[in-house]
């Protein structure tokens, strides 16, 4: 908000956009009355603390939950057989919500890793990433069109050896939690909401923010790592199951039965 205010609300620059001005002014006018803001991650809370809109509100940190009874891993070998992925290949996966989010979601970091990797056993499994220009003939790319089918998403995570989340701006990272529920390790960047979900070198790898070298290092560290059975899933379940999150709400608010 501060950066936006400085760039767009300076009368010296006179670069006011009518619609942005209207909506931002309306938010300041009406949202200032909000007394409590629920933040889903430390990154989100930090942004809310800096916000001109929410500066007077009390900030409470409560993550988003996941239904771990619904989200559970499929058998990797069976799914690979159905998708014609050799059992000896290493599958790294990546999701785009839509093609316009490529820069924000860090697709460039994924492509640069693949183009510079010396491995010849990699499969890139993606959602919404058609026609990627990867300048390497060592990498097999399999793309899946956008799907809201939960079982298909579970299979997507379950067949993966690593889920990649090099997002530059991420308020929480629900896909990270979904991947962990399917026992898939995740690599993400520091100073994003996803940092709260991934335990560094325990359930994944938290790379230095926007650092290609550390991102590459993290993938190479994870890719041949063997995690204990269900370790990643159980770790996430202890922090983000419905019961755990409901108790956090009960801690801060009084509910009538």
MARPATI-871406 format. One record per atom (N, C-alpha, C): x, y, z. Coordinates in steps of 0.001 Angstrom, whole numbers, plus 500000, padded with zeros to 6 digits. Layout:
XYZ
...
***
This chain:
500813498799500000
500000500000500000
500854501262500000
501943501257500768
502786502441500861
503399502786499506
503893501749498816
504486501974497504
503435502483496540
502239501881496598
501155502321495723
500800503778496010
500732504118497298
500382505483497687
501416506475497164
502684506120497316
503747507029496883
503750507226495370
503453506153494631
503499506231493170
502263506904492586
501110506707493229
499859507128492606
499137508278493309
499554508599494533
498856509640495259
499715510881495483
500753511026494712
501588512214494783
500999513278493867
500617514396494455
500038515471493648
501079516106492740
502358515947493090
503410516487492232
503475515712490917
503308514398491009
503399513582489796
502121513638488966
500966513837489644
499684513949488966
499424512774488027
499656511562488547
499438510364487733
498285509525488295
497266510210488826
496152509495489412
495333508788488342
495091507514488571
494178506767487721
492823506788488401
491776507193487676
490472507416488295
489958506183489025
490005505020488370
489433503810488974
490252503346490176
491590503338490037
492433502956491163
492239503920492327
492131505175492017
491912506201493038
490597505954493771
489552505675492989
488230505459493583
488219504249494508
488740503114494011
488704501880494798
489614501957496014
490804502539495843
491731502638496968
491177503571498039
490612504694497617
490015505642498569
488832505004499295
488051504198498572
486903503526499186
487359502521500226
488452501799499916
488989500837500875
489449501539502144
490165502649501987
490629503398503155
489443503882503981
488388504316503299
487218504861503977
486460503790504756
486204502641504134
485345501631504737
486118500539505488
487261500135504981
488009499069505626
488704499533506894
488868500834507047
489472501352508283
488616501042509506
487358500709509262
486454500386510363
486629498938510835
487352498153510072
487594496760510449
488533496714511653
488127496026512698
488905496001513941
489893494832514005
489570493720513324
490420492523513365
490638492003511946
491873491674511637
492215491085510347
492836489714510595
492257488670509981
492819487325510066
493845487176508944
495083486927509306
496161486743508325
496521485264508257
496667484747507041
496901483314506880
498379482934506933
499273483922506932
500714483636506983
501442484810507602
502668484584508024
503482485664508575
503754486738507531
503928486325506273
504141487296505194
502916488196505053
501730487595505071
500499488371504950
500334489324506134
500680488853507323
500590489695508513
501555490873508414
502754490616507906
503732491686507741
503218492745506770
502588492301505684
502027493236504712
500865494031505322
500043493357506119
498912494035506758
499391495074507766
500503494778508453
501073495739509408
501539497011508707
501984496873507456
502466498028506695
501336498754505957
500168498147505927
499074498638505094
498468499938505613
498245500865504711
497534502091505065
496080501790505386
495550500737504791
494144500384504977
493920499703506324
494807498775506696
494592497965507894
495520498335509049
496151499481508987
497157499829509997
496595499888511413
495294500202511566
494707500342512904
494084499052513415
493978498050512556
493309496800512940
494253495872513696
493681495042514545
494439494007515228
494693492875514236
495920492368514187
496272491302513258
496387489967514011
495680488960513531
495724487622514123
496181486638513052
497160485806513382
497696484832512441
497015483476512621
496221483076511622
495591481757511604
495688481224510176
496425480137509956
496587479605508595
495292479030508034
495313478725506745
494206478034506112
494310476535506405
493171475839506498
493189474402506791
493081473568505517
493210472257505682
492999471307504591
492347470051505158
491468469456504371
490800468226504771
491734467051504448
492447466578505437
493410465508505225
492754464141505050
491466464041505367
490734462805505068
490470462696503567
490304463847502931
490065463877501488
491369463859500705
492342464665501167
493619464773500471
494614463781501069
494797462669500372
495761461653500804
496409461049499565
497647460564499674
498401460156498484
497859458907497796
497961458942496460
497706457749495654
499013456975495534
498931455750495044
500124454937494871
500917455435493661
502142455894493914
502954456541492878
503189455636491670
503551454399491908
503891453504490798
502700453259489879
501504453167490458
500301452930489658
499963454131488780
500096455318489361
499779456534488603
500799456734487483
502048456446487758
503084456584486718
502807455634485556
502355454455485865
502043453485484821
500914453995483941
499892454580484549
498763455132483801
499194456312482927
500168457093483409
500603458290482681
501799458012481771
502212456741481700
503355456349480860
504644457078481259
504830457244482563
506061457844483086
506934456722483638
508133456529483122
509015455450483615
509266455566485112
509318454447485785
509488454434487234
510840454997487667
511828454967486780
513167455438487164
513382456931486875
512349457600486385
512462459039486115
512166459847487377
512707461070487435
512428461991488525
511421463032488031
510281463098488698
509203463993488269
509179465235489157
509365466395488527
509216467666489239
507990468365488658
507151468903489516
505863469422489060
505696470902489382
504830471539488594
504616472986488697
503208473301488208
502548474264488863
501170474633488514
501069476127488234
500348476460487167
499937477841486908
498420477931487025
497929478917487726
496480479126487780
495980479606486424
496789480442485762
496517480885484394
497818481427483812
497890481545482496
499157481878481839
499671483268482185
498787484163482599
499221485517482941
499943485572484289
499897484470485027
500540484429486348
501960483882486286
502471483617485077
503763482937484922
504903483669485624
504968484973485462
506068485753486057
505982485728487573
504782485982488093
504595486025489545
504828484664490187
504459483599489479
504596482247490020
506005481677489847
506877482418489153
508279482009489075
508590480943488044
507809480889486967
508060479889485927
509463480017485337
509968481238485251
511318481458484709
512378480685485495
512193480582486813
513164479869487649
513159478376487325
511976477848487037
511847476434486685
512554476161485362
512289476996484360
512879476801483034
514399476920483092
514897477914483830
516353478087483920
517013476895484606
516352476347485619
516911475150486259
517018474007485254
515957473763484532
515917472647483589
516943472810482473
517117474027482014
518044474269480901
519498474135481319
519760474284482603
521145474206483081
521456472918483836
520433472093484038
520655470840484759
521378469833483872
522278469079484473
523019468050483740
522331466693483790
521215466621484512
520507465352484649
519775465019483350
519657463734483069
518921463293481882
517741462393482253
517328462484483533
516230461627483991
515040462441484488
514903463681484006
513879464580484523
512617464596483668
511480464608484357
510182464837483721
509555466044484396
509169467041483592
508456468206484124
506968467979483904
506238467879485007
504791467682484965
504125468986485372
503271469527484498
502692470840484755
501179470841484591
500575471880485130
499166472201484881
499112473615484320
498437473789483193
498276475084482525
499572475655481978
500481474816481527
501748475291480968
501998474675479590
501125474948478682
501278474404477334
502392475123476579
503016474393475654
503989474961474710
505137475705475400
505688475099476439
506843475709477098
508071475630476191
508817476717476161
510048476745475356
511236476429476250
511530475131476388
512654474684477212
513793474275476274
514896474985476354
516016474739475441
516894473598475964
516290472435476032
517001471243476468
516247470030475952
516964469109475346
516327467885474853
516405466752475875
516885467085477079
517000466078478128
515713465950478942
514835466972478825
513666467051479702
512394466649478949
511656465724479532
510341465376479004
509304466257479695
508436466904478910
507412467784479478
506032467181479244
505289467015480337
503910466540480267
503013467603480884
502077468126480100
501182469163480608
499761468627480734
499102469045481814
497703468694482056
496883469973482019
495787469951481311
494924471125481278
494303471341482647
493925472569482895
493367472934484193
492254471988484612
492291471566485866
491277470634486356
490866471005487777
489572470871488044
489046471077489386
488743469744490061
489065468649489372
488829467320489916
489879467014490985
489426466836492212
490359466667493335
491197465405493183
490605464320492719
491376463090492584
492482463244491544
492217463973490475
493247464226489469
494380465066490055
494017466012490905
495056466833491562
495866465977492543
495211465093493251
495899464194494179
496884463313493409
496460462787492283
497348461966491455
498537462774490948
498282464034490603
499325464939490121
500429465097491167
500041465360492411
501030465522493480
501688464191493832
500887463118493845
501384461813494288
502448461252493355
502338461557492070
503287461027491097
504594461824491082
504588462974491768
505734463897491741
506760463567492818
508033463775492466
509108463649493448
509338464960494186
509078466071493503
509178467407494112
508097468294493501
507458469104494341
506559470148493844
507283471484493928
507309472219492819
508034473486492740
507087474663492978
507453475531493918
506665476726494204
507605477928494328
508223478369493208
509115479532493262
508365480845493091
507194480933493696
506358482123493560
507030483319494226
506995484460493546
507616485678494079
506676486431495015
505380486246494815
504378486826495709
503359485741496011
503274485342497261
502349484269497647
501870484545499058
500570484753499213
500052485096500541
499976483886501471
499736482701500908
499737481470501719
500367480324500929
499663479801499943
500195478708499140
499442477409499377
498158477393499034
497337476209499283
497842474994498510
498409475210497325
498935474077496550
500105473412497267
500868474190498017
501968473629498812
501415472664499854
500341473071500501
499710472239501524
499101470981500901
498500471127499728
497931469970499027
499029468965498672
500158469468498193
501280468591497840
501786467838499058
501915468550500179
502409467906501393
501430466852501917
500139467098501728
499139466110502137
499299464816501351
499879464937500159
500146463764499310
501575463280499469
502229463724500538
503577463294500920
504647463700499910
504430464830499249
505376465319498247
506168466495498816
507497466436498824
508300467563499305
508174468765498380
508350469951498946
508137471201498212
509350472106498347
509694472790497265
510689473859497331
509987475186497094
510289476163497935
509677477479497819
510692478536498217
510298479806498138
511193480905498492
510886481459499877
511931481948500542
511753482715501773
510971483989501468
510461484626502520
509750485906502405
508503485795501546
507871484628501560
506550484443500963
505704483670501972
504390483633501739
503515482926502667
503808481449502763
504329480872501695
504612479433501669
505731479024502617
506544479993503024
507646479697503944
507115479110505256
505897479493505653
505318478989506901
504969477505506823
504755477000505618
504267475638505448
505405474629505333
506526475061504754
507645474159504471
508710474264505561
509064473146506164
510168473107507130
511458472811506364
512400473739506427
513612473657505616
514395472375505875
514638471636504805
515387470381504815
514766469318505730
513491469464506002
512748468447506752
511519467970505971
510756468926505454
509623468570504588
509799469180503203
510922469799502978
511188470443501697
512406471328501794
512417472385500976
513569473287500944
513066474715500773
513557475618501635
513185477036501560
514399477803501050
514366478180499777
515498478857499138
515489480346499428
516652480965499374
516735482418499519
515886483093498447
515253484180498834
514258484814497967
514828485192496596
514148484717495555
514465485054494157
515897484695493770
516490483737494462
517879483333494191
517879482059493343
518269482206492081
518279481062491181
519257479985491652
520420480400492108
521434479434492541
520933478575493703
520301479210494683
519820478458495842
518600477620495467
517788478111494549
516653477334494042
517155476061493368
518166476206492521
518764475039491855
519355474066492877
520059474628493846
520681473817494901
519623473031495669
518494473681495939
517420473039496684
516802471873495936
516581472037494627
516030470942493827
516998469767493816
518267470074493603
519274468999493561
519392468293494912
519215469036495987
519267468433497321
518056467527497562
516880467959497090
515650467219497335
515486465996496437
515986466099495219
515562465169494174
515940463716494444
517025463501495125
517435462137495450
517244461805496927
516540462708497623
516335462519499057
515212461517499311
515401460670500281
514366459718500662
513794460141502016
512505460474502022
511859460870503264
511159459665503882
511061459671505210
510365458586505881
508909458536505432
508339457344505430
506971457145504989
506007458077505725
505271458874504953
504237459784505470
504766460884506386
506088461094506432
506647462131507308
506139463522506927
506151463829505646
505742465150505179
504258465374505465
503453464396505119
502011464483505340
501680464658506825
502293463862507672
501993463941509106
502413465277509705
503530465808509233
503994467108509715
502996468212509363
502482468178508128
501503469178507696
500178469008508444
499791467758508662
498523467470509334
498504468022510755
499643467964511434
499733468472512806
499528469990512885
499787470677511779
499707472146511789
498466472693511090
497945471947510092
496945472558509209
495659471745509051
495429470741509894
494172470006509812
493029470882510332
491804470527509991
490646471316510402
490568471471511916
490796470387512645
490706470444514106
491695471450514685
492910471447514150
493950472355514646
493566473814514378
493093474084513183
492746475468512820
491496475939513562
490515475041513729
489307475395514490
489672475784515919
490590475062516525
491021475384517891
491707476741517964
492388477111516907
493014478431516883
491958479529516829
490884479305516068
489779480277516045
489113480356517415
488925479201518044
488305479186519373
489156479926520397
490455479867520192
491373480540521106
491190482058521074
490895482581519899
490817484041519723
489399484582519775
488413483707519484
487043484177519435
486142483273520257
485049483838520741
484084483059521509
482937482652520590
482675481340520513
481602480825519677
480514480227520550
479268480436520129
478148479820520827
477819478490520168
477693477447521000
477358476110520463
475890476068520042
***
